[in-house]
């Protein structure tokens, strides 16, 4: 029989259906316990050795079971600190497969943008570093958040930095439904000839953490997209912060036959 700690919900012993590996069954039981509140947020799971004894399983099997919880975003494992519970339910991840540039810089159609503010600014030191411009450079900045349906957790926060002469794009009636760089092209007659994209692991800034329902300083996928004209001058630069586990961008390459 499975041993229970005081106050723990009863879970049947890991009888594995035919063809189901033991590690998967152990993973299901641990997920159920986390969802039931047996292991509250911020607490640790039993040690690997304790789980081996409880489930009569090898260390290798238990480690594979814990990998399931890690992949679901329920726990994190740190050397010397054990397995800490960071979520009670599996995180929603929005996977987007990109097959060309337009798709790479876009979000799923169900993701909707909401502008929070817009203003003329002079780039501060941090913005100058991200935008690769001298401090004090004038920009028109739009601060926006993206949501998916009724999900209370925003997908990301995005700063749109435009040349000041493009500020009137926010007056377009379909401004929230069309990519901003396309609106700039239509409005100005100028063309985006090249786009450069940077992606790196950063931290959630404290000034937007509350709006993102995330902890300040927590991990974030940061994307910087630069839309350049034929002379490599930026028409628009966007900086987006995606809290850990909420968005995945996938590159899909397909072999094509081309004439030499």
Residue pairs with C-beta under 8 A, 6 or more apart in sequence:
1 13
2 11
2 12
2 13
2 14
2 29
2 54
2 55
3 54
4 10
4 11
5 38
5 46
7 38
8 33
8 38
9 32
9 33
9 36
9 37
9 38
11 29
11 32
11 33
14 22
14 25
14 26
14 29
14 55
15 25
16 22
16 24
16 25
17 25
21 64
22 55
22 57
22 61
23 57
23 61
23 62
23 64
23 65
23 68
24 65
24 68
26 51
26 55
26 57
26 61
26 62
26 65
27 64
27 65
27 66
27 68
27 69
30 45
30 65
30 66
30 69
31 68
31 69
31 72
31 74
31 90
33 39
34 69
34 74
34 75
34 85
34 88
35 88
35 89
37 88
39 45
39 85
40 85
41 85
41 86
41 87
41 88
42 84
42 85
42 86
43 84
43 85
44 81
44 82
44 83
44 84
44 85
45 51
45 66
45 75
45 82
45 83
45 84
45 85
46 54
47 82
48 59
48 62
48 63
48 66
49 59
51 57
51 62
51 65
52 58
52 59
52 61
52 62
55 61
55 62
57 65
66 75
66 77
66 83
69 75
69 83
70 76
70 77
72 90
72 91
73 86
73 87
73 90
73 91
73 93
73 244
73 245
74 85
74 86
74 87
74 88
74 89
74 90
75 83
75 84
75 85
75 86
76 83
76 84
76 86
77 83
77 84
78 84
91 245
91 246
92 148
92 151
92 153
92 246
93 245
93 246
93 247
93 248
94 107
94 108
94 111
94 148
94 155
94 246
94 247
94 248
95 248
95 250
96 103
96 106
96 107
96 108
96 247
96 248
96 249
96 250
97 103
97 250
97 252
98 104
98 249
98 250
98 251
98 252
99 252
99 254
101 195
104 197
104 249
104 251
105 179
105 195
105 197
105 225
106 179
107 146
107 155
107 247
108 148
110 148
110 149
111 146
111 147
111 148
111 155
112 146
112 147
112 148
112 176
113 144
113 145
113 146
113 158
113 176
114 144
114 145
114 146
114 147
114 176
115 142
115 143
115 144
115 170
115 175
115 176
116 143
116 144
116 145
116 211
117 142
117 143
118 140
118 141
118 142
118 143
118 167
118 170
119 140
119 141
120 138
120 139
120 140
120 141
120 164
120 167
121 127
121 138
121 139
121 140
121 141
122 135
122 136
122 137
122 138
122 139
123 131
123 133
123 134
123 135
123 136
123 137
123 138
123 139
124 135
125 135
127 139
127 161
128 134
128 135
128 136
128 137
130 224
130 237
130 239
131 137
131 139
131 161
131 234
131 237
131 239
138 164
139 161
139 162
139 163
139 164
140 161
140 162
140 163
140 164
140 166
140 167
141 159
141 160
141 161
141 162
142 159
142 160
142 162
142 170
142 180
143 157
143 158
143 159
143 160
144 157
144 158
144 159
144 160
145 154
145 156
145 157
145 158
145 211
145 212
146 154
146 155
146 156
146 157
146 158
147 154
147 155
148 155
152 213
153 212
153 213
153 243
153 246
154 211
154 212
154 213
154 243
154 246
155 242
155 246
155 247
156 212
156 240
156 241
156 242
156 243
156 246
156 247
157 208
157 211
157 212
157 240
157 241
158 238
158 239
158 240
158 241
159 238
159 239
159 240
160 180
160 236
160 238
161 236
161 237
161 238
161 239
162 169
162 180
162 184
162 235
162 236
163 234
163 235
163 236
165 188
166 184
166 187
166 188
166 235
166 236
168 187
169 175
169 180
169 183
169 184
169 187
172 178
172 183
172 187
175 183
180 236
180 238
181 192
181 227
181 235
181 236
184 190
184 192
184 227
184 235
184 236
185 191
185 192
188 235
190 229
190 235
191 229
191 230
192 227
192 228
192 229
192 235
192 236
193 228
193 229
193 230
194 228
194 232
195 225
195 226
195 227
195 228
196 225
196 226
196 228
197 223
197 224
197 225
197 226
198 223
198 224
198 225
199 221
199 222
199 223
199 224
199 249
200 221
200 222
201 219
201 220
201 221
201 222
202 219
202 220
202 221
202 222
202 241
203 216
203 217
203 218
203 219
203 220
204 212
204 214
204 215
204 216
204 217
204 218
204 219
204 220
204 241
204 243
205 216
205 241
206 216
206 217
208 241
209 215
209 216
209 217
209 218
212 241
212 243
213 243
214 220
214 243
218 243
218 244
219 243
219 244
220 241
220 242
220 243
220 244
221 241
221 242
221 244
221 247
222 239
222 240
222 241
222 242
223 238
223 239
223 240
223 242
223 249
224 237
224 238
224 239
224 240
225 237
225 238
225 240
226 234
226 236
226 237
227 234
227 235
227 236
227 237
228 234
228 235
229 235
